[in-house]
């Protein structure tokens, strides 16, 4: 599974123009399903890019958390809002996760 991570460098709702560099050994919380537990004692939260609302990210920022966004790249997931946009001809084998299949990137002109 390929994962792209986007760092949102903002605090207390205001975007920062400076580059954020995390501490050498940050605390990390990774939650991709369900209601976000925004009271974990972690400095960085990794949350689902589709399923986490902007208001939840703002709440985390208000709590002093940094937020990164998990985006699954190279796969089709049957519960995502864009699932119907992919032609069946580009859906490859399952990748081990229920409802998820590899995308055949040799067919980029179709995707």
N, C-alpha and C positions, 0 to 999 in steps of 0.2 A: 504494500500500500504506500503510495506517495503522499506526503503531507506538505502543504505549503503553510508557513506560519507568517502572519502579518503582525507586526508589533504596532499597537496603537499607543503612541507616546502622548498621553494626555493625563491631566490630573484635575480633579474637582470640576470636571465638565469643560475645561478650557484646553484646547489643543496647544501643545508645546511645539515651538519651532526648533528647539534644540534637540540634538540626538540623544536618546536615552540609552545608557549602557548599564545593563543589570549588574548587580553585585556579583562577586566571584562565586558565591554559593547561595543563590536565592532559594527561598522556599517556593514551591510550585504546587498548584492544585489543578487537576485536569478533570473536567466534567463535561461529557458530551451528550448526556441524556437527562431528561427530567428537569424539575425546578432547580435553579442554581442555588446551592448552599453558599450564600455570600458572607458567611461568618467563619469560614475556614481560616486558620492562622497561617496564611500564605501570602507572599508579596506579589506573586504572579498567578493569574488565573488563565487557563487555556479552555476556551468555551467554543461551542459549535457556532460557525459563522451564519448558518441559516436559522437556527432555532433560538438564538439568544437575541432579545430585543435591544434596541438602542437604549431604552430606558434602564434595562438591567445592566448594561455596560456602564451607563452614567452612575448608577447606584454603586457599582464596584469602584469606579473612580472616586466617588465621594467618600468611600471607605478607605481610600489611600492605596487601592490595589492597581496593579498594572494588568492589562488585559491583552492576550493574544487570541487570534481567531483561528480555529481549526477549520481548514477547508480540505476536503478529500479531492485530490486531483488524479485523473486517469481512471476513475471508476464511475459507474452509473449506480445510483441508489434509488430504489423504487419509491421511497417516501419523500424525495426532494421535489420542490415545486417545478423544477425543470425536467423531471423524469420523462414526461411525454414528448419533450422536444427532441429526444434522441431516436433515430430510426432503429428498428430492431436489427438491421444489418450490421450495426457497429457494436452491438452488445456481445461481449466475449464470454468467457467462462466465469463462473463464480470465483470469488477471491477468498472464500472462507467465512465471510460475514453474511448473515441472512439478509436477503433483499439487495445484495450488492454484487455487481459484476464488473469485470475489467472492460474498458473501452478499447476497441481495436483502433489504435492511433495510426495504423497504416491507411486508414480511410478518412484522413483529416478533411478532405474536400467535401465529404458528406456531413461531417459533424459541424 
